[in-house]
Amino acid sequence: MAEAKVYFTSFRTKLEESILMKFKRLLRTAGMNSIDFTDKFTAIKMHFGELGNMAYLRPNYARTVAGLVKEAGGKPFLTDCNTLYVGGRKNALDHLDTAYVNGFNPLTVGCHVIIADGLKGDDEAEVPFPEGEYIKTAKIGRAVMDADVFISLSHFKLHEMTGVGGAVKNIGMGCGSRAGKMDQHCSGKPNVAQELCIGCGACARICAHGAPVVSSRKCVIDHEKCVGCGRCISVCPKDAVQPVYHDSLELLSCRMAEYAAAVVKGRPQFHISLIVDVSPFCDCHAENDAPIIPDVGILASFDAVALDQACVDLMNKQPMLHGTIMDEREHTHDDWAKDVHPTTDWTVQLAHAEKMGMGTRQYELITVN
């Protein structure tokens, strides 16, 4: 596969051009306006940030992307899917509340905000992916797959389970429905924390397969009957129904890469990442630790794999910031992600995404001054 073109600009500005004006110029230079947006539903996939976290991208960037799509005649919407874990985004209503509190609403971003997998995380499209080694059918939030054009807008940061969280993670894990996230994270069969269960039967009432069985005011999941849809997780009032995670982080990264490849396969796509507030943990945390490096800049490409590789390479060229988690870690300055999370290997997700035909890790970096 030939080298991909990745376009980069720093956060430096001049008096006559704001950072948002420069951002728009970068996207046009990178070729985003070559996509036919006319009357096309355009999904802009991003992370709205967990309540309490402040490292997520500012809504101004989303508004700029949506504005360019609208200028080209498209119909943009911001989107994300519900989370598998407990928090402020585990159903569409809570998720929208969180998005609005964090500044993502139609007035501020200039387009609608849609939770792609519906109220309870079960509105999904089953997307065939026959070339997958681990995933043959990906369960993707329906609104993502109903869109004609797909754009990812990612906050590049570190991640405790995948090493880095960039475009591939934003797309793969982020676009999975609740069942899709279970498919990536675990065997798909939840268990019940007995100490939390009150035997209310909400899980049994929502299940179409009779998998939750309540006895003596406690529930257990019959894994022979369970199909891994995750609906019981969303309705449990005590958060007692919980996924069981894989032991292998490499397996998680591979399955996530296959989900990402399934989402973008055969459709117009464009990818944007900002290396800003590079926190040591995911934006899904209800807090964010101090950034470990200085802010770097904005990158854009038609190739999500090349984009992530370029982000890692630029990150690793940066000096360490003191007063951060790096003061507590042994570090080589060769690979900030591995220094912070030595048990993870960020290369797995990109190598597997490349193997699945999603893109290439070989790129030409083109600087837009």
C-alpha positions in Angstrom: 0.0 0.0 0.0 1.3 3.5 -0.9 2.1 6.1 1.7 -0.9 8.0 3.0 -0.8 11.7 3.2 -1.3 13.2 6.7 -1.6 16.9 7.1 -0.5 18.7 10.2 -0.6 22.2 11.7 0.5 23.5 15.1 -1.5 25.5 17.5 0.5 28.6 16.7 -1.6 31.5 15.3 -1.1 35.0 13.9 -3.2 38.1 14.7 -5.1 37.8 11.4 -6.0 34.1 11.7 -7.6 32.4 14.8 -7.0 28.7 15.5 -10.4 27.8 14.2 -9.7 29.6 10.9 -6.4 27.7 10.7 -8.3 24.5 11.5 -10.7 25.1 8.7 -7.8 25.8 6.3 -6.1 22.6 7.4 -9.2 20.5 6.6 -9.6 22.1 3.2 -5.9 21.6 2.4 -6.2 18.0 3.4 -9.0 17.5 0.9 -12.0 17.2 3.1 -14.0 19.4 0.7 -13.3 16.8 -2.1 -16.0 14.6 -0.6 -19.4 14.9 -2.1 -21.5 16.0 0.8 -24.5 17.2 -1.2 -27.7 16.1 0.7 -25.6 13.4 2.4 -26.2 12.5 6.1 -22.7 12.9 7.7 -21.9 11.3 11.0 -19.2 13.1 12.9 -18.0 10.6 15.5 -16.5 12.1 18.6 -16.3 11.6 22.4 -18.4 14.1 24.4 -16.4 13.5 27.6 -17.5 11.9 30.9 -19.0 14.2 33.5 -16.2 15.7 35.6 -13.6 15.2 32.8 -12.2 18.3 31.2 -9.7 16.9 28.7 -12.3 16.2 25.9 -12.2 18.4 22.8 -13.9 21.8 22.9 -17.2 22.0 21.1 -15.8 24.8 18.9 -13.8 22.2 16.9 -16.9 20.2 16.2 -18.8 23.3 15.1 -16.1 24.0 12.6 -16.3 20.5 11.1 -20.1 20.6 11.0 -20.0 24.0 9.4 -17.7 22.8 6.6 -20.1 19.9 5.9 -23.1 22.2 5.8 -21.3 24.7 3.5 -20.8 21.7 1.1 -24.5 20.9 1.2 -24.3 18.0 3.7 -26.5 17.1 6.7 -24.0 16.7 9.6 -24.7 15.3 13.1 -22.5 14.6 16.0 -22.7 11.1 17.4 -21.4 8.6 19.8 -22.7 5.3 21.2 -23.6 4.4 24.8 -21.0 3.0 27.2 -20.8 -0.5 28.4 -19.6 0.6 31.9 -21.5 2.5 34.6 -21.3 6.3 34.2 -23.0 9.3 32.8 -23.3 7.9 29.3 -24.8 4.4 29.7 -28.2 5.4 28.1 -29.2 8.0 25.5 -30.9 10.3 28.0 -28.0 10.4 30.4 -25.6 10.6 27.5 -27.3 13.6 26.0 -27.4 15.3 29.4 -23.6 14.8 29.6 -23.1 16.1 26.1 -25.2 19.2 26.8 -23.4 19.9 30.1 -20.1 19.6 28.4 -21.1 22.0 25.7 -22.3 19.8 22.8 -25.8 20.9 21.8 -27.4 22.1 18.6 -26.9 25.8 19.5 -23.2 25.5 20.2 -22.1 23.0 17.5 -24.5 24.0 14.8 -26.0 20.5 14.2 -28.0 17.9 16.0 -26.5 15.4 18.5 -27.6 11.8 18.1 -26.8 8.8 20.2 -26.2 6.3 17.5 -27.3 3.1 19.3 -30.6 4.4 20.7 -32.1 4.8 24.2 -30.7 1.6 25.8 -27.8 0.8 23.5 -29.5 -1.8 21.5 -30.4 0.0 18.3 -27.7 -1.6 16.2 -26.9 -2.6 12.6 -25.2 -6.0 12.1 -22.3 -5.3 9.7 -20.8 -8.3 7.9 -17.0 -8.4 8.1 -16.0 -11.7 6.6 -12.2 -10.9 6.5 -12.1 -10.5 10.3 -10.0 -13.0 12.3 -12.1 -12.5 15.5 -15.2 -10.6 14.3 -17.3 -11.8 11.4 -20.3 -9.5 12.2 -19.8 -6.1 13.9 -22.7 -4.7 15.9 -22.6 -1.0 15.2 -24.8 1.9 16.3 -27.5 2.1 13.6 -27.2 5.9 13.1 -23.5 5.5 12.3 -24.2 3.0 9.6 -27.3 4.9 8.3 -25.0 7.9 7.5 -23.7 8.3 4.0 -20.4 9.9 5.0 -18.3 9.1 8.1 -15.9 11.6 9.8 -14.0 10.8 13.0 -13.0 13.7 15.2 -10.7 12.4 17.9 -8.9 13.6 21.0 -5.6 11.8 20.9 -4.5 10.7 24.4 -3.1 7.7 26.2 -5.3 4.8 27.3 -4.8 2.2 30.0 -6.1 -0.7 28.0 -5.0 0.0 24.4 -2.0 2.2 25.0 -3.3 5.1 23.0 -6.7 6.3 22.2 -6.9 7.9 18.7 -8.9 7.5 15.6 -9.0 3.7 15.5 -10.3 3.5 19.1 -12.7 6.4 18.6 -14.2 4.5 15.6 -13.9 0.9 16.7 -14.9 1.0 20.4 -16.9 4.2 20.1 -19.2 3.0 17.3 -20.0 -0.3 18.8 -23.5 -0.7 20.4 -23.6 -2.1 23.9 -23.5 -5.7 22.4 -20.7 -4.5 20.1 -18.7 -3.2 23.0 -19.2 -6.5 24.9 -18.1 -8.3 21.7 -14.8 -6.4 21.8 -14.2 -6.3 25.6 -15.3 -9.7 26.7 -16.9 -13.0 26.0 -20.3 -11.3 25.7 -21.7 -13.0 28.8 -22.3 -10.7 31.8 -22.3 -11.8 35.4 -24.1 -10.4 38.5 -22.3 -9.0 41.5 -24.2 -10.8 44.2 -23.4 -8.2 46.9 -25.1 -5.5 44.8 -28.1 -7.4 43.5 -31.4 -6.7 45.2 -33.4 -9.3 43.2 -35.7 -6.7 41.6 -36.1 -8.7 38.4 -35.6 -5.8 36.0 -33.0 -7.8 34.1 -35.3 -10.8 33.8 -38.1 -8.6 32.5 -36.0 -7.0 29.8 -34.4 -10.3 28.6 -36.0 -12.0 25.6 -34.2 -15.2 26.3 -34.8 -16.0 29.9 -31.1 -15.8 30.8 -31.4 -13.9 34.2 -32.9 -16.1 36.9 -33.9 -14.6 40.2 -34.0 -16.8 43.2 -33.9 -15.9 46.9 -33.8 -12.2 45.9 -30.6 -12.7 44.0 -30.0 -13.0 40.2 -27.7 -15.2 38.2 -27.2 -15.2 34.4 -27.6 -18.4 32.6 -24.8 -18.2 30.0 -26.3 -21.0 27.9 -29.3 -18.8 27.2 -27.5 -15.4 27.2 -26.9 -13.9 23.7 -24.8 -11.0 25.0 -27.0 -8.1 24.0 -26.2 -6.1 27.2 -29.7 -4.9 27.8 -29.7 -6.2 31.4 -26.7 -4.0 32.1 -28.6 -0.9 31.1 -31.7 -1.5 33.2 -30.1 -2.7 36.5 -30.8 0.0 39.1 -27.8 -1.1 41.3 -25.3 -1.6 38.5 -25.0 -5.2 39.7 -25.0 -6.7 36.1 -21.5 -6.3 34.8 -19.4 -7.5 31.8 -16.5 -9.9 32.3 -13.4 -8.6 30.6 -10.9 -10.5 28.5 -7.6 -11.3 30.2 -5.7 -10.3 27.0 -5.3 -6.6 26.1 -3.9 -7.6 22.7 -7.1 -9.4 21.9 -9.1 -6.3 22.8 -7.0 -4.2 20.5 -7.4 -6.7 17.6 -11.1 -6.9 18.0 -11.4 -3.1 18.3 -9.4 -2.7 15.1 -11.7 -5.1 13.2 -14.7 -3.1 14.4 -13.1 0.1 13.2 -12.4 -1.5 9.8 -16.0 -2.7 9.6 -17.3 0.8 10.3 -15.4 2.6 7.5 -15.2 -0.1 4.9 -16.4 1.0 1.5 -17.7 4.4 2.4 -16.6 8.0 2.1 -14.5 8.9 5.2 -12.3 11.5 6.7 -10.3 11.6 10.0 -9.2 14.4 12.3 -7.2 14.2 15.5 -6.0 16.8 17.9 -2.9 16.2 20.0 -4.0 18.4 22.9 -4.3 17.8 26.6 -2.7 14.5 26.2 -3.9 12.9 29.4 -2.6 9.6 30.7 -6.1 8.0 30.7 -9.2 7.9 28.6 -11.8 10.7 28.4 -14.2 8.1 29.8 -12.8 8.7 33.3 -14.8 11.1 35.5 -11.6 13.0 36.0 -8.5 13.7 34.0 -4.9 13.8 35.1 -2.5 16.6 34.0 -1.3 16.4 30.4 2.1 14.6 30.1 3.4 16.6 27.1 2.9 20.1 25.6 0.1 20.5 23.1 1.3 19.6 19.7 -1.3 20.3 16.9 -4.0 19.1 14.6 -3.8 16.3 12.0 -6.1 15.2 9.2 -6.1 12.4 6.7 -8.3 10.1 4.7 -6.4 7.2 6.4 -7.2 6.6 10.1 -4.3 4.2 10.6 -1.7 6.6 9.2 -3.2 9.4 11.3 -2.8 7.4 14.5 0.8 6.5 13.6 1.6 10.1 12.9 0.1 11.2 16.2 2.2 8.7 18.1 5.4 9.7 16.3 4.7 13.4 17.0 3.9 12.6 20.7 7.1 10.8 21.2 9.1 13.7 19.9 7.8 16.0 22.7 9.5 16.8 26.0 8.0 15.5 29.3 6.0 17.9 31.4 6.8 17.9 35.1 4.1 17.9 37.8 2.4 15.0 36.0 2.2 11.2 36.3 5.6 11.0 34.5 7.3 12.2 37.7 6.1 8.8 39.2 7.1 6.6 36.3 10.4 5.3 35.0 10.7 6.6 31.5 12.9 6.3 28.5 11.4 9.1 26.4 11.3 6.7 23.6 7.6 5.9 23.9 5.5 7.9 26.3 2.5 5.4 26.0 4.6 2.4 27.0 6.3 4.4 29.8 2.9 5.3 31.3 1.2 1.9 30.6 3.9 -0.7 30.3 1.5 -3.6 30.2 -0.1 -2.4 27.0 1.2 -2.3 23.5 -0.3 0.4 21.3 1.2 -1.0 18.2 -1.2 -4.0 18.2 -4.3 -2.0 17.2 -2.5 -0.3 14.3 -0.7 -3.4 13.0 -4.0 -5.3 13.0 -6.0 -2.5 11.4 -3.4 -2.3 8.7 -3.6 -6.1 8.3 -7.4 -5.8 7.9 -7.0 -3.3 5.0 -8.2 -0.3 7.0 -5.1 1.8 6.1 -1.3 2.0 6.2 1.2 2.9 8.9 3.4 4.5 6.2 2.7 8.1 5.7 4.0 11.4 4.4 3.6 14.3 6.9 2.7 17.5 5.2 2.9 20.7 7.3 0.4 23.5 6.9 1.9 26.6 8.3 
